[in-house]
Structures are given as structure tokens and as C-alpha cells.
Amino acid sequence: MKAHLILEDGNVFTGTSIGSTREVISEIVFNTSMTGYLEVLTDPSYAGQAVVMTYPLIGNYGITPDMESGRPWPDGYIVRELSRMPSNFREEGTIQDFLTKYDIPGIAGIDTRALTKILREKGTMNGMITTNNNYNIEEIIPRLKAYTTGNVVDKVTCSEKRVLKGNGKRVALLDLGAKNNIAQSLNKRGCEVTIYPAHTTAEEILASNPDGIMLSNGPGDPKECKEIIAEIKKLYDSDTPIFAICLGHQLMALATGADTHKMKYGHRGGNHPVKDLETGRVYISSQNHGYVVDTDTLDPKIAKPAFVNVNDGTNEGLSYVGKNIFTVQFHPEACPGPQDSAYLFDRFISMM
């Protein structure tokens, strides 16, 4: 069955429908990872977006247990070539069946290189995936331009508190769309991790007297999370050590008076170099974000830049003055090959 990807600038790509055949409008973003497509699919940070995989062959090892959450989250999935005969000793099914099961539409067989070049040159834009061959592009484009992702944190956060038992420090993890490996990275270091829904009050978290607080990654525009930002400010005002990743990093910056803005096309992939400004060491990191903290808006009495992106100079982390708080934009739990930034979890534990 034919499927069409219609961009808000009027470009149309025609390929083959994969997964669900329902029509969807979403923000179109690209990921440059050469492996780890399943981790991308199951990362809650992709809620509200349709993902273009720049690597040309996707699905060759099928669906395995390497999932970052219990289900896939993107609104749509866009690939050059989909492997329909996966081969892996842990393989439990195909991407095609996985997308169909969770009602996620996709499109294969299009020129993802040309599509990515458009998104890099013009910036991230909205698009529609449809199997309707009689679409009216003049009617569709105004709908595309009007689409916003809205507050998608509410869609991906857990519904109730749960605990991963441990014999070490007690960590409260605020789930803004947390990948499984964040809690697991703490738990395997002996921590008892209590995972809280995104709208849990600061009073409830602090009442449990945790040794440390973790703010997770998550999807969407950080400025949409006004109520959560107010609670994070209360966490900042406490003396509890805090470590924040990705969306949590941005929300902490907003809670303390700094600003954020949307990037042209974001950072999404497993090969982004970040520099530790204290040591000068460079790490290769996994990233997935479309917004960034404006370092020009930082109050130097509150926070200072701790990491910077080597490619474009954007902020990749903050250290808070007079507080046991540090935050990073990248994913130290992801280990896209190198595991050198995983030491940040040990640093967090040492602060407690």
C-alpha cells in the first residue's frame, strides 16, 4: 500500500505504508544513530514526534528485549529500507508487527537523505503520514502549520509511584518520560529508587527524606511544564542533592530564572561530542532534544556552564553555585558505544 509524507513546506515523499494505516500529523525529526533503533522507538522523549532514521537499513535484528520503556512512543516512523526478515538469536518479532500492534503509522522506501537535508536546511517542521492517495495538499498544509505537540509529559509519565529496592542511597526519580536505564543505572549501583509521576508535589518527594533527587528526560517544549517547574523550584530550594538529565536539565534552568529556546533541528543520535569545561575532556554522547538552555540568560550567582557541545557550542550541562546540583543535556545512561560519561551517576551518588 502506498503512503505519503507531506511536509508543511509542500514537499511530498511517496513510499510504502508500514505499521498502522491511520493518518497522523506530527513534528518530523531525524535521528542519526546507526544502531539502537529499538531504543529510539521506545524512548518516551519522542512522544509528539515522527522519527526519520538516517541510517538506510532498519530492523535487521528485529524486536529484542532492549527497550527503554514498555512500548514505542513516536507518532510515526520513517525509514529508507525496512528489513522484513530480521535475524538475531534474541529476536521476538519484526518492526512491522511492532508498529502495527501499537497503532503507529510509518513509511518506508523514501529518500531519507533528501528528507534529512530539507530538515537541516529549513529546520524541523510538521508533516502528515497518510495512505489517502486523493489528499488535498491545500487543505492539509494549514493543518500542518497549526499543529503543536502541546504538553506531552502527561502522556508519558507513570501513573503511580513504584520502588526499585536497593541497599544503598535512596533516590527519588521524577518521571518526566524516563528511560528505563536511568533507574537501572542507579539501582545497579545499590540505590533504592522511588519513581514518582511528573506532577508529584515537591512536598511529597521531600517528605520521604531522599538522599538524592533525579530529574529525568522527557518530551516536548519545557515551557509547557509550568506546574512542574514550580515544584522543581521548591526542590532546588531544599538542600537535597539533585542530578537532572535532558528535559530535567532544562526545567531546572527555567525554575532558576534562565531561559530556553527551540533549536533549528535539534540533536538526536549516538555520536555527539560534549566537552567537560572543568577537565577539558571530550565525551561521545547519546542525545535526543530539540530545545536548549540559553547560557546568556544564566545568573552567574546561580549556575555556570559545565559542558558544551563541541559541534555547535550549545550548552550541554550546568553546575549550580553553592548547591549539590548538576545537570546535563545528554544521556549518560545511554552508552551508545563508549560508556565514559556513565561516571556521572557515581558522581551523583558521591554527593549524597
Disulfide bonds with the S-S distance in Angstrom:
none
